[in-house]
Amino acid sequence: MATARDELAPLSARSTILSLMLGAHPNPLTPADLARAGQFFGIAPATVRVAAARAVSDGDLRRTDAGYRLGERLVQRQAHQGEAVRMADTPWDGSWEMAIVVATGRPGPERAFLRDALKAHRLAELREGVWTRPANLQRPRFSDPVLRDFTAVPDLDPADLAASLWDLAGWTREAEHLLERLAATAQPALRLATAAAIVRHLSADPLLPRELRPADWPAAALREAYRAYQRELSELAALPH
């Protein structure tokens, strides 16, 4: 998986537009809004128009009387990203969610879809077909006919279990690098690319309860840095809050 330690390049015109739309929550952006924002990032209005038209054709955007809005797939992504950005500490009773795959012989694409869906719900695979996480998130559990759901309390130390399921040290290093990169980057297009990398990294945050996180866990600092960037972007590019 590519990380922020790879050299970040400015986003394409299409990715710039979609990143702006994902950050608009949930305000539509008019063609004039997008053209103005594109110029701020060094993208010509004609290029913005072509990129927006292609995004509409592919279903990533919808054209309405009020302006452009996100397509259904990106609405779902926005909700997933928003969960990570808004996450606050909630009380945890020590229990864990468990989802066990009870069907066999399914086609590869179905298995891959289910794995991706469980990961998107921030479960981790304890062993093949057994997925789990602390039951600290205030959201509906993922359901599927091939799954059986349980609530359990592990016998082993829950912090050790969490550390075995997620690379918490690696996530911390990457988050700290992203914070440093955003603070050191002044060029608007590269700042946007860094902010997009921050959102992707926050989407991989397992959202563990406070009791199971390392003492130096930088997720709150990363969320605040991204929120500050959103405010900066709204002011500089004159986008609606």
C-alpha positions, 0 to 999 in steps of 0.5 A: 500500500502506498503511503504518505512517505511516497512522494506526493504529486498534485492531484489530477483535475478530477481528483481535485474536484472530487476532493473539494466535493467530499469536503463540501458537506453537503453543499452543492458546488456550482460550475463557477465554484469549481472553476474558481477553486480550480484556478486556486489549484492551478487548473484551467477552467476548461480542464475543470469543466471536462473533468466535472463532465466525466465525473458526472458521466461515470456517476461520481457527481450528479448535476442538479439545478443547485450545482454539482452533488456527489454520486451515491458511491461518494456519498457513502465514502463521505460518510465513512470519512466523516466517521473517522474525522468526527470520532470522539471518545465514547464509553466502552464496556470491554465487549467486542463485536464478532462476525463469523463467516458461516458460508463456504464455497462462495465465488472469489468476488463475493468473498472480496466484497465481504472482506472490503465491507468488513474492513470498511466497518473497521473490523479486523480478521482474527483468523480466516472467517472470524472478524472482530473489534471493540464494541465502542462504535455508535453505529449499526453493525454490518449484516450479511446473510453469510455472517453470524454476529456475536458480542464477546469478551476476550480472555487475553489482554484486550490491548495485546489483542488490539495490537495484534490485529492492527499495526498501531505503531505503523499507523502512528508513524504515518500520522506523524509524518502526515502532520509534519508534511502538512505543516511544511507544505505551502503550495496549494496543490500539494497541501490538497494532496496531503490533506487527501492522504490525511483523510485516507489515513484517518479512514484506516484508523481502527477507532479504538477506545481510549483504553486500547490506544497507545499513549502517543496515539496522534489521531486527535491531532490529525483530525484537528489538522484536517479540520483546520485545513478544511477551514483554510480551504473554505476561506481561500477558495471561497467554498461554502462551509 
